[in-house]
Amino acid sequence: MTDVRLAWIDYVLMAIYFAFVIGIGVALKRFMRSSTDYFLSGRAIPAWVAGLAFISANLGAQEVIGMGASGAKYGIATSHFYWVGAIPAMVFVGVFMMPFYYGSRARSVPEYLKLRFDEKTRALNAVSFAVMTVFSSGVSLYAMGKLFKLLLGWNEDASMLAAAGIVLAYIFLGGLTSAIYNEVLQFFLIVFGFLPLVLLGLKDVGGWDGLQARLMTHSVAQGYAPTAYTQSWAFMGDATRNPVGVEWFGLAMGLGFVLSFGYWCTDFLVVQRAMAADSMTAARRTPLIAAIPKMLFPFLVILPGMIALTVEPRPMAMPPAMATAGVGIIPAKTTEAGAVIRDTTGRPVIDYDLATPTMLAHYLPAGLLGLGLTALLASFMSGMAGNVTAFNTVWTYDIYQSYFKRDASDAHYLWMGRAATVGGIALSVATAYVAAAFNNIMDVLQLVFAFVNAPLFATFLLGMFWKRATGHGAFWGLVAGTLAAALHHGLSLPEGATVGIKGGFFGVVLPLYRSELAQTFWTAIVAWTVCFIVTIAISLVTRPRPDEELTGLVYALTPKPTEEATFWQRPGVLAVVVLTATLLLNLIFF
C-alpha cells in the first residue's frame, strides 16, 4: 500500500519492547503459586495499576484502529463512544457494581450469575463469553497480520505467529499479573507512540482551526452542514443531518445506555482487572481512575482519522486507482486485481481502517516510526492478551471446574489455567485464519457483541437491583433478547448495504437506516428491551430465592462499603469529578 522502510533504530525499538514484555512474564513466574495468583493476581494489585490495566485491556485493534477509522468516517461525533458511551458506564460500574463483584468474592462474571441466579444462566454466559473472547482475539491477530503486510510487506503468517507466541510466553509464565503489568507498559507506549503523530498532523494542517476549515469543505461535499464533522451534538436532532446517521435518542439509548453499560459493566475482560485490586475501595476506584485518561483518548485516537481526511497523499504512496477513489490519504478498497470496490450506489468503498496506519507512514520519521509501529503492535497484543486471560479464567472456573472436574486440587486448576492459555492462543490463531475468509469480519464481531452484551446488561440490572428476579427469568430473558436482536437485524438494512451479514436476511421490512451504526444501536435497544420485559414477566410467575440467600448479591440486601481512603480518593468524589469533566468536554465540542 505505502512505501514504508524501517531504519535500524525502528527494529531496535521493537526488539526492546518484545524483550521487556517477555521479561515481565519471566520475572513474575515465581509468584504464581496458586490459581488465585494466576487468574486474579492474588487480589493484590494497587488501584492505579489496575486502573491503567482496565483501560489498556480495552486498547486493542478495535480501539486504536477502529476509532481512527470512525474519526475519518464520522468526525468528532466519534467522541460519543467515549464521553457518552464509556465514561458514565465506567463510573456506574465503579460506584454501584464493583461492591457486588468484589464483595461476593466471585472469581468471574459468570460465577456471579450463578451466585445470583442459577447454574444454567452461568453456563449460557460462560460459553457465549468464551466463544466471543477467542473470536475477538483471533480478529485482532488477523487484523495485525494483514496491516503489517500492507504497511511493511511482512509475511502475514509469520507476523501472526510471532505475536501469538510472545503473548503466549508472558501469559503462560505470569498469568493475569503479567498481562496487567504489560498492559500498563503498553498504555504508556500507546500514548507516547501516538502523541507525536497527532502533534505533527495538527501542525501540518494549521492546528484545530486549520483542521476545522479543511473539514468544512469535506462536510459540504458529503451533503452536510459545514461544521457537521467538528460538532458532536449540534446536528443530532435529525439522522439525515449528521455523518453518524442516528438521532439523539438512538445515540443516547443505544450507545450511551445499552451498549456502553452492557460492555463496561458486564464484560469480564475489563471487570477482571478491577477484581484483581487489593481492596474493595481499590476495586471501586479502578474504573474511575481509568476514566480519567479515557476521557482524553479521543484527542489521541480520533484526531488522526480526522486529519487523514484532509491531507494530500505523497506521489506514488499508493496505486493511482486507490488514490483517485480515496479521500485524503485514506485509500479506497480494491479487489485482488486492483479494481476499486463500490457500494450499491456506485460510490467507492473507502478503507477507513487504514486511516491511522497511513498517518503513521505519512508523518513519522525513523525512530518515531518505530515507536508508532511498536505502539500499534502493543495495542494488538494488549487486546489479544486481555481476551486470553479472560478466556483461561472462565474456561477453568466456569466450564472445566463446574462440568468436568469439580474436586481437583488447586495445583491442578493452576495447571489447567496454563493449558487453557495455550489452547486459547491456538484457537485465536485458528480463528484468525477463519477471519481471513471474510472481508467484513469486524462488522460481524461488533454485531455479535450487540446481540450478547445488550441483553446481558438487562439481566444484570434486574439481578442487582430487583431481588424478585429469578434464575428462570434471567435465562429465558437472555435467550429472548438475543433472538429479538437477530430478528431486528434480519428485518433491517443500512443504506448502501446488500442483504446478507449486514441484515435483511428475513426481508427488509423496516425503513433503511442511515448507517450501520444506527442499525446496531437500535438492534441493541430491541435486545435490551425484550430481555428486560421477558425477565420481569417470567420472574413474576416463578418462585424467587429467599432474602438470606441474596445477601451481598442484591443492592437492597448488601451492606454499604466502608471507605478506606482520603476525601479525594473516595469513589463518590472521583465519580463527581470525572462526570463533571466529561460534561464540560461535551459542551466544548457541542
C-alpha positions as CSV (number, residue, x, y, z in Angstrom):
1,M,0.0,0.0,0.0
2,T,2.6,2.5,1.0
3,D,6.3,2.7,0.6
4,V,7.4,2.3,4.2
5,R,11.0,1.5,5.0
6,L,12.2,0.9,8.6
7,A,15.6,2.1,9.8
8,W,17.7,0.1,12.2
9,I,16.6,2.2,15.1
10,D,13.0,1.2,14.4
11,Y,13.8,-2.5,14.6
12,V,15.8,-1.9,17.8
13,L,12.8,-0.3,19.5
14,M,10.6,-3.2,18.6
15,A,13.2,-5.7,19.8
16,I,13.5,-3.8,23.2
17,Y,9.7,-3.9,23.6
18,F,9.5,-7.7,22.9
19,A,12.3,-8.3,25.4
20,F,10.5,-6.3,28.0
21,V,7.1,-8.0,27.7
22,I,8.7,-11.5,27.9
23,G,11.0,-10.4,30.7
24,I,8.0,-9.3,32.8
25,G,6.5,-12.8,32.4
26,V,9.8,-14.4,33.4
27,A,10.1,-12.2,36.5
28,L,6.6,-12.9,37.7
29,K,6.6,-16.7,37.2
30,R,7.9,-17.4,40.7
31,F,4.9,-15.6,42.2
32,M,2.3,-17.9,40.5
33,R,1.9,-20.3,43.4
34,S,-1.9,-20.8,43.3
35,S,-4.8,-20.5,40.9
36,T,-5.9,-17.2,42.6
37,D,-2.4,-15.8,41.9
38,Y,-2.6,-16.9,38.3
39,F,-6.2,-15.9,37.5
40,L,-6.8,-12.9,39.8
41,S,-3.3,-11.8,40.7
42,G,-3.9,-12.8,44.3
43,R,-6.2,-9.8,44.6
44,A,-3.1,-7.7,45.3
45,I,-2.9,-5.1,42.5
46,P,-2.7,-1.4,43.5
47,A,-5.7,0.7,42.3
48,W,-3.6,2.9,39.9
49,V,-2.1,-0.2,38.2
50,A,-5.4,-1.9,38.0
51,G,-6.9,1.3,36.6
52,L,-4.4,1.6,33.8
53,A,-4.7,-2.1,33.0
54,F,-8.5,-1.6,33.0
55,I,-8.3,0.9,30.2
56,S,-5.4,-0.7,28.4
57,A,-7.2,-4.1,28.1
58,N,-9.7,-2.1,26.0
59,L,-7.0,-0.6,23.8
60,G,-7.0,-3.3,21.3
61,A,-7.3,-3.2,17.5
62,Q,-10.9,-2.1,17.7
63,E,-9.9,0.9,19.8
64,V,-6.8,2.3,18.2
65,I,-7.5,1.4,14.5
66,G,-11.3,1.4,14.8
67,M,-11.7,4.8,16.4
68,G,-9.3,6.3,14.0
69,A,-11.4,4.9,11.2
70,S,-14.6,6.2,12.8
71,G,-13.0,9.6,13.2
72,A,-12.4,9.7,9.5
73,K,-15.9,8.4,8.8
74,Y,-18.0,10.3,11.3
75,G,-15.7,13.2,12.6
76,I,-15.7,14.5,16.1
77,A,-19.1,12.7,16.8
78,T,-16.9,9.6,17.3
79,S,-16.2,11.1,20.7
80,H,-19.6,9.9,21.8
81,F,-18.0,6.5,22.1
82,Y,-16.1,8.0,25.0
83,W,-18.0,10.9,26.6
84,V,-21.4,9.2,26.2
85,G,-20.6,5.5,25.5
86,A,-17.8,4.9,28.1
87,I,-17.3,7.3,30.9
88,P,-20.8,7.2,32.5
89,A,-20.8,3.4,32.4
90,M,-17.3,3.3,33.9
91,V,-18.5,5.5,36.8
92,F,-21.5,3.3,37.3
93,V,-19.5,0.0,37.5
94,G,-17.1,1.6,40.0
95,V,-19.7,3.2,42.3
96,F,-22.5,0.6,42.2
97,M,-21.4,-2.7,40.7
98,M,-18.0,-3.4,42.0
99,P,-19.3,-3.9,45.6
100,F,-21.3,-6.9,44.2
101,Y,-18.4,-8.3,42.1
102,Y,-15.7,-7.9,44.7
103,G,-17.8,-8.3,47.8
104,S,-19.3,-11.6,46.6
105,R,-15.8,-13.0,46.1
106,A,-16.9,-14.3,42.7
107,R,-13.9,-15.2,40.6
108,S,-15.6,-14.2,37.3
109,V,-18.7,-12.5,35.9
110,P,-20.4,-15.9,35.0
111,E,-19.7,-17.1,38.6
112,Y,-21.6,-14.0,39.9
113,L,-24.5,-15.0,37.7
114,K,-24.5,-18.5,39.3
115,L,-24.5,-17.0,42.8
116,R,-27.3,-14.5,42.0
117,F,-29.4,-16.7,39.7
118,D,-28.6,-20.3,38.9
119,E,-26.3,-22.7,37.1
120,K,-28.0,-22.6,33.6
121,T,-27.7,-18.8,33.5
122,R,-24.0,-19.1,34.4
123,A,-23.4,-21.8,31.7
124,L,-25.1,-19.7,29.0
125,N,-23.0,-16.7,29.8
126,A,-19.7,-18.7,30.2
127,V,-20.0,-20.5,26.9
128,S,-21.0,-17.4,24.9
129,F,-18.3,-15.3,26.5
130,A,-15.6,-17.9,25.9
131,V,-16.5,-18.1,22.2
132,M,-16.6,-14.3,22.0
133,T,-13.2,-13.8,23.6
134,V,-11.5,-16.3,21.3
135,F,-13.2,-14.8,18.3
136,S,-12.2,-11.3,19.3
137,S,-8.6,-12.3,20.0
138,G,-8.4,-14.0,16.6
139,V,-9.8,-11.0,14.7
140,S,-7.2,-8.8,16.4
141,L,-4.5,-11.2,15.4
142,Y,-5.7,-11.3,11.8
143,A,-6.0,-7.5,11.6
144,M,-2.5,-7.1,12.9
145,G,-1.0,-9.6,10.3
146,K,-2.9,-8.0,7.5
147,L,-2.0,-4.5,8.5
148,F,1.8,-5.2,8.8
149,K,1.7,-7.0,5.4
150,L,0.1,-3.9,3.8
151,L,2.4,-1.4,5.6
152,L,5.7,-3.2,5.6
153,G,5.3,-6.2,3.3
154,W,5.9,-8.6,6.2
155,N,4.7,-12.2,5.8
156,E,1.2,-12.3,7.3
157,D,1.5,-15.8,8.8
158,A,4.9,-15.1,10.4
159,S,3.6,-11.8,11.9
160,M,0.6,-13.5,13.4
161,L,2.5,-16.5,14.8
162,A,5.3,-14.3,16.2
163,A,2.8,-12.0,18.0
164,A,0.8,-15.0,19.3
165,G,4.0,-16.6,20.6
166,I,5.0,-13.6,22.5
167,V,1.6,-13.2,24.1
168,L,1.6,-16.9,25.0
169,A,5.0,-16.6,26.6
170,Y,4.2,-13.9,29.1
171,I,0.7,-15.0,30.0
172,F,1.8,-18.7,30.4
173,L,4.5,-17.6,32.7
174,G,3.0,-14.8,34.7
175,G,-0.8,-15.1,34.3
176,L,-3.0,-12.2,34.9
177,T,-0.3,-10.3,36.8
178,S,2.0,-10.4,33.8
179,A,-0.9,-9.3,31.5
180,I,-1.7,-6.4,33.8
181,Y,1.8,-5.0,34.2
182,N,2.4,-5.4,30.4
183,E,-0.9,-3.5,29.9
184,V,0.5,-0.6,32.0
185,L,3.6,-0.6,29.8
186,Q,1.5,-0.8,26.7
187,F,-0.7,2.1,27.9
188,F,2.3,4.5,28.1
189,L,3.7,3.1,24.8
190,I,0.5,3.9,23.0
191,V,0.4,7.4,24.5
192,F,4.0,8.2,23.6
193,G,3.7,6.5,20.2
194,F,0.6,8.3,19.0
195,L,1.1,11.7,20.6
196,P,3.8,12.8,18.1
197,L,1.5,11.7,15.3
198,V,-1.3,14.0,16.5
199,L,1.1,16.9,17.1
200,L,2.8,16.6,13.7
201,G,-0.6,16.2,11.9
202,L,-2.1,19.2,13.6
203,K,0.9,21.3,12.8
204,D,0.7,20.3,9.2
205,V,-3.0,21.3,8.8
206,G,-2.7,24.5,10.8
207,G,-3.9,23.4,14.2
208,W,-7.5,22.8,15.2
209,D,-8.7,25.9,13.4
210,G,-7.0,24.8,10.2
211,L,-8.4,21.3,10.6
212,Q,-11.9,22.7,11.1
213,A,-11.6,24.8,7.9
214,R,-10.4,21.9,5.8
215,L,-13.2,19.6,7.2
216,M,-15.8,22.2,6.2
217,T,-15.0,21.5,2.5
218,H,-15.3,17.8,3.0
219,S,-18.5,18.1,5.1
220,V,-20.2,20.2,2.4
221,A,-19.1,17.7,-0.3
222,Q,-20.8,14.9,1.7
223,G,-24.0,16.9,1.8
224,Y,-23.8,18.1,5.4
225,A,-23.6,21.5,7.1
226,P,-20.0,22.9,7.2
227,T,-19.4,22.1,10.8
228,A,-21.1,18.6,10.9
229,Y,-17.7,16.9,11.3
230,T,-16.4,19.2,14.1
231,Q,-19.5,19.5,16.3
232,S,-20.6,16.5,18.3
233,W,-24.2,17.3,19.3
234,A,-25.4,20.2,17.2
235,F,-26.8,18.1,14.4
236,M,-28.1,15.1,16.4
237,G,-31.7,16.2,16.2
238,D,-32.1,14.6,12.7
239,A,-30.4,11.4,11.5
240,T,-30.1,12.9,8.0
241,R,-28.0,15.9,9.2
242,N,-25.0,14.1,10.8
243,P,-22.4,11.7,9.4
244,V,-23.3,9.1,12.1
245,G,-26.8,8.8,10.6
246,V,-28.5,8.5,14.0
247,E,-30.8,10.8,16.0
248,W,-30.1,11.8,19.6
249,F,-32.4,9.1,21.2
250,G,-30.9,6.2,19.3
251,L,-27.4,7.5,20.3
252,A,-28.2,8.1,24.0
253,M,-30.2,4.9,24.5
254,G,-28.4,2.6,22.1
255,L,-24.9,3.7,22.7
256,G,-25.0,5.7,25.9
257,F,-27.1,3.2,27.9
258,V,-27.4,-0.3,26.4
259,L,-24.2,-0.9,24.6
260,S,-21.9,1.1,26.9
261,F,-23.3,-0.3,30.1
262,G,-23.6,-3.7,28.6
263,Y,-19.8,-3.7,27.8
264,W,-18.2,-1.9,30.8
265,C,-20.5,-3.3,33.5
266,T,-20.7,-7.0,32.4
267,D,-17.7,-7.8,30.2
268,F,-15.2,-9.9,32.2
269,L,-12.4,-8.8,30.0
270,V,-12.3,-5.4,31.8
271,V,-14.1,-6.3,35.1
272,Q,-11.3,-8.9,35.8
273,R,-8.8,-6.1,36.2
274,A,-10.8,-4.4,38.9
275,M,-11.5,-7.8,40.6
276,A,-7.7,-8.2,40.9
277,A,-7.4,-5.0,43.1
278,D,-6.1,-5.2,46.6
279,S,-9.2,-4.0,48.5
280,M,-12.9,-3.1,48.0
281,T,-12.0,0.6,47.8
282,A,-9.3,0.0,45.3
283,A,-11.6,-2.2,43.2
284,R,-14.2,0.6,43.1
285,R,-11.6,3.2,42.3
286,T,-10.1,1.1,39.4
287,P,-12.7,2.1,36.7
288,L,-12.8,5.7,38.0
289,I,-9.0,6.1,37.7
290,A,-9.3,4.5,34.2
291,A,-12.0,7.0,33.2
292,I,-9.6,10.0,33.6
293,P,-7.2,9.1,30.7
294,K,-10.2,7.5,28.9
295,M,-11.9,10.9,28.5
296,L,-8.8,12.3,26.8
297,F,-8.3,9.5,24.4
298,P,-10.4,11.0,21.6
299,F,-7.7,13.5,21.1
300,L,-5.2,10.7,20.7
301,V,-7.0,8.1,18.5
302,I,-9.8,10.1,16.8
303,L,-7.9,13.1,15.6
304,P,-5.5,11.1,13.4
305,G,-8.5,9.8,11.4
306,M,-10.0,13.3,11.0
307,I,-6.6,14.7,9.9
308,A,-6.2,11.9,7.4
309,L,-9.3,13.2,5.6
310,T,-7.6,16.5,4.8
311,V,-4.0,15.5,3.9
312,E,-2.9,15.1,0.3
313,P,-1.1,11.8,-0.4
314,R,2.5,11.8,-1.5
315,P,3.2,10.9,-5.1
316,M,3.4,7.1,-5.6
317,A,2.4,6.5,-2.0
318,M,-0.5,4.3,-3.3
319,P,-1.7,3.0,-6.6
320,P,-3.4,5.7,-8.7
321,A,-6.8,4.0,-8.7
322,M,-6.8,3.8,-4.9
323,A,-5.6,7.4,-4.5
324,T,-8.1,8.8,-7.0
325,A,-11.1,7.0,-5.5
326,G,-9.9,7.6,-1.9
327,V,-10.2,10.6,0.3
328,G,-7.2,12.5,1.7
329,I,-4.6,9.9,2.4
330,I,-7.1,7.1,3.0
331,P,-7.3,4.8,0.0
332,A,-10.4,3.0,-1.4
333,K,-10.8,-0.7,-1.0
334,T,-9.8,-2.7,-4.1
335,T,-10.1,-6.3,-5.3
336,E,-7.2,-8.6,-5.8
337,A,-7.0,-7.4,-9.4
338,G,-6.7,-3.8,-8.2
339,A,-10.2,-2.6,-9.2
340,V,-11.9,-0.2,-6.8
341,I,-14.8,-1.7,-4.8
342,R,-18.0,0.2,-5.0
343,D,-21.3,0.1,-2.9
344,T,-24.8,-0.3,-4.3
345,T,-25.0,3.4,-5.1
346,G,-21.8,3.3,-7.2
347,R,-19.6,5.2,-4.6
348,P,-16.1,3.9,-3.8
349,V,-15.9,2.0,-0.5
350,I,-13.2,3.8,1.5
351,D,-10.9,1.7,3.6
352,Y,-11.3,3.8,6.7
353,D,-9.4,1.2,8.8
354,L,-6.2,2.4,7.1
355,A,-6.6,6.0,8.3
356,T,-4.3,5.7,11.3
357,P,-1.7,3.4,9.7
358,T,-1.4,5.7,6.7
359,M,-0.9,8.6,9.1
360,L,2.0,6.8,10.7
361,A,3.6,6.1,7.4
362,H,3.0,9.7,6.2
363,Y,4.3,11.7,9.1
364,L,6.7,9.8,11.3
365,P,10.4,9.7,10.6
366,A,12.8,6.9,11.5
367,G,12.8,6.3,15.3
368,L,9.4,7.9,15.8
369,L,8.0,5.5,13.1
370,G,9.4,2.5,15.1
371,L,7.8,3.9,18.2
372,G,4.5,4.4,16.5
373,L,4.5,0.9,14.9
374,T,5.5,-0.6,18.3
375,A,2.6,1.2,19.8
376,L,0.4,-0.3,17.1
377,L,1.8,-3.7,17.9
378,A,1.2,-3.1,21.6
379,S,-2.4,-2.3,21.0
380,F,-3.0,-5.5,19.1
381,M,-1.1,-7.6,21.7
382,S,-2.8,-5.9,24.6
383,G,-6.3,-6.7,23.2
384,M,-5.3,-10.2,22.5
385,A,-3.7,-10.8,25.9
386,G,-6.8,-9.3,27.7
387,N,-9.1,-11.7,25.8
388,V,-6.8,-14.7,26.5
389,T,-6.6,-14.1,30.3
390,A,-10.4,-13.7,30.5
391,F,-10.8,-16.9,28.5
392,N,-8.5,-19.0,30.6
393,T,-10.3,-17.9,33.8
394,V,-13.8,-18.5,32.5
395,W,-12.8,-21.8,30.9
396,T,-11.1,-23.1,34.1
397,Y,-13.5,-21.9,36.8
398,D,-16.9,-21.7,34.9
399,I,-16.6,-24.6,32.5
400,Y,-13.9,-27.1,33.4
401,Q,-14.3,-27.0,37.2
402,S,-18.1,-26.8,37.0
403,Y,-18.7,-29.6,34.5
404,F,-15.6,-31.7,34.1
405,K,-13.6,-31.9,37.3
406,R,-15.2,-30.4,40.4
407,D,-12.9,-31.5,43.3
408,A,-9.4,-31.4,41.9
409,S,-6.5,-29.7,43.8
410,D,-5.7,-26.1,43.4
411,A,-2.4,-27.1,41.7
412,H,-4.4,-29.0,39.1
413,Y,-6.5,-25.9,38.3
414,L,-3.3,-23.8,38.0
415,W,-2.0,-26.4,35.5
416,M,-5.4,-26.2,33.6
417,G,-5.1,-22.4,33.5
418,R,-1.8,-22.7,31.7
419,A,-3.1,-25.3,29.4
420,A,-6.2,-23.1,28.7
421,T,-3.8,-20.3,27.8
422,V,-2.1,-22.5,25.2
423,G,-5.5,-23.6,24.0
424,G,-6.8,-20.1,23.8
425,I,-3.8,-18.9,21.8
426,A,-4.1,-21.8,19.4
427,L,-7.9,-21.2,18.9
428,S,-7.1,-17.5,18.4
429,V,-4.7,-18.4,15.6
430,A,-7.2,-20.7,14.1
431,T,-9.9,-18.0,14.3
432,A,-7.6,-15.5,12.6
433,Y,-7.5,-17.8,9.6
434,V,-11.2,-18.2,9.6
435,A,-11.5,-14.4,9.8
436,A,-9.4,-14.2,6.6
437,A,-12.3,-15.7,4.7
438,F,-14.5,-12.7,5.3
439,N,-14.0,-9.1,4.3
440,N,-16.4,-7.6,6.8
441,I,-15.5,-9.7,9.9
442,M,-15.3,-6.6,12.1
443,D,-18.9,-5.8,11.4
444,V,-19.8,-9.3,12.3
445,L,-17.9,-9.1,15.6
446,Q,-19.5,-5.8,16.6
447,L,-22.9,-7.3,15.8
448,V,-22.2,-10.3,18.0
449,F,-21.3,-8.0,20.9
450,A,-24.6,-6.2,20.4
451,F,-26.5,-9.5,20.5
452,V,-24.8,-10.8,23.6
453,N,-23.9,-7.7,25.8
454,A,-27.1,-5.7,25.4
455,P,-29.5,-8.4,26.8
456,L,-26.9,-9.3,29.4
457,F,-26.9,-5.8,30.9
458,A,-30.7,-6.0,31.3
459,T,-30.2,-9.3,33.2
460,F,-27.5,-7.7,35.5
461,L,-29.6,-4.6,36.1
462,L,-32.6,-6.5,37.3
463,G,-30.4,-9.0,39.2
464,M,-28.5,-6.4,41.2
465,F,-31.4,-4.0,41.9
466,W,-34.6,-6.2,42.0
467,K,-34.5,-9.1,44.4
468,R,-37.6,-10.6,42.8
469,A,-35.7,-11.5,39.6
470,T,-35.3,-15.3,39.3
471,G,-33.0,-17.7,37.5
472,H,-35.7,-18.8,35.1
473,G,-36.5,-15.2,34.2
474,A,-32.8,-14.4,33.7
475,F,-32.1,-17.4,31.5
476,W,-35.1,-17.0,29.2
477,G,-34.8,-13.2,29.2
478,L,-31.2,-13.6,27.8
479,V,-32.4,-16.1,25.2
480,A,-35.4,-13.9,24.1
481,G,-33.2,-10.8,24.0
482,T,-30.6,-12.5,21.7
483,L,-33.4,-13.8,19.4
484,A,-35.0,-10.4,19.3
485,A,-31.7,-8.9,18.2
486,A,-31.4,-11.4,15.4
487,L,-34.9,-10.8,14.3
488,H,-34.5,-7.0,14.2
489,H,-31.2,-7.3,12.3
490,G,-32.8,-9.7,9.8
491,L,-35.6,-7.3,9.1
492,S,-33.5,-4.2,8.7
493,L,-30.7,-2.9,6.5
494,P,-28.4,0.2,6.4
495,E,-28.3,2.4,3.2
496,G,-25.9,1.2,0.6
497,A,-25.6,-2.4,2.0
498,T,-26.6,-5.6,0.4
499,V,-28.8,-8.3,2.0
500,G,-26.6,-10.7,4.0
501,I,-24.4,-10.3,7.0
502,K,-25.4,-6.7,7.3
503,G,-29.1,-7.6,7.6
504,G,-32.2,-8.0,5.7
505,F,-32.0,-11.8,5.5
506,F,-35.6,-12.2,6.7
507,G,-36.7,-9.5,4.3
508,V,-36.3,-5.7,4.5
509,V,-39.4,-4.7,6.4
510,L,-38.1,-1.8,8.5
511,P,-37.1,1.6,7.0
512,L,-33.5,1.7,5.8
513,Y,-31.1,3.0,8.5
514,R,-28.8,5.9,7.6
515,S,-25.7,3.9,8.7
516,E,-24.6,0.6,10.1
517,L,-24.0,2.2,13.5
518,A,-27.7,3.4,13.6
519,Q,-28.8,-0.1,12.8
520,T,-26.5,-1.6,15.6
521,F,-27.7,0.9,18.2
522,W,-31.4,0.1,17.5
523,T,-30.6,-3.7,17.5
524,A,-29.1,-3.2,20.9
525,I,-32.2,-1.3,22.1
526,V,-34.5,-4.0,20.9
527,A,-32.4,-6.8,22.5
528,W,-32.2,-4.9,25.9
529,T,-35.9,-4.1,26.0
530,V,-37.1,-7.6,25.1
531,C,-34.7,-9.2,27.7
532,F,-35.9,-6.7,30.3
533,I,-39.6,-7.3,29.8
534,V,-39.3,-11.1,29.5
535,T,-37.1,-11.4,32.6
536,I,-39.7,-9.4,34.6
537,A,-42.7,-11.4,33.2
538,I,-41.2,-14.8,33.9
539,S,-39.8,-13.8,37.3
540,L,-43.3,-12.7,38.4
541,V,-44.7,-16.2,37.8
542,T,-41.7,-18.2,39.2
543,R,-40.5,-18.6,42.8
544,P,-37.8,-16.1,44.0
545,R,-34.9,-17.1,46.2
546,P,-35.2,-16.2,49.9
547,D,-33.6,-12.9,51.0
548,E,-30.9,-14.7,53.2
549,E,-29.5,-16.3,50.1
550,L,-29.2,-13.0,48.3
551,T,-27.2,-11.0,50.9
552,G,-24.3,-9.3,49.2
553,L,-25.7,-10.0,45.7
554,V,-28.6,-7.5,45.6
555,Y,-28.3,-3.8,46.3
556,A,-31.0,-3.6,48.9
557,L,-29.5,-6.6,50.8
558,T,-25.9,-5.5,50.6
559,P,-24.1,-3.6,53.4
560,K,-22.7,-0.3,52.2
561,P,-18.9,-0.5,51.7
562,T,-16.8,1.4,54.2
563,E,-14.4,4.0,52.8
564,E,-10.7,3.4,53.3
565,A,-9.3,6.4,51.5
566,T,-8.8,10.1,51.9
567,F,-11.6,12.5,50.7
568,W,-10.2,13.0,47.1
569,Q,-9.6,9.2,46.7
570,R,-13.2,8.2,47.6
571,P,-15.1,6.6,44.8
572,G,-18.0,9.0,45.1
573,V,-15.8,12.1,44.9
574,L,-13.8,10.7,42.0
575,A,-17.1,10.0,40.2
576,V,-18.3,13.6,40.6
577,V,-15.0,14.9,39.3
578,V,-15.0,12.6,36.3
579,L,-18.6,13.2,35.3
580,T,-18.2,17.0,35.6
581,A,-15.1,17.0,33.4
582,T,-16.9,14.8,30.8
583,L,-19.9,17.1,30.8
584,L,-17.5,20.1,30.1
585,L,-15.9,18.2,27.2
586,N,-19.4,17.5,25.7
587,L,-20.3,21.2,26.0
588,I,-17.0,22.4,24.5
589,F,-17.5,20.3,21.3
590,F,-21.3,20.6,21.3
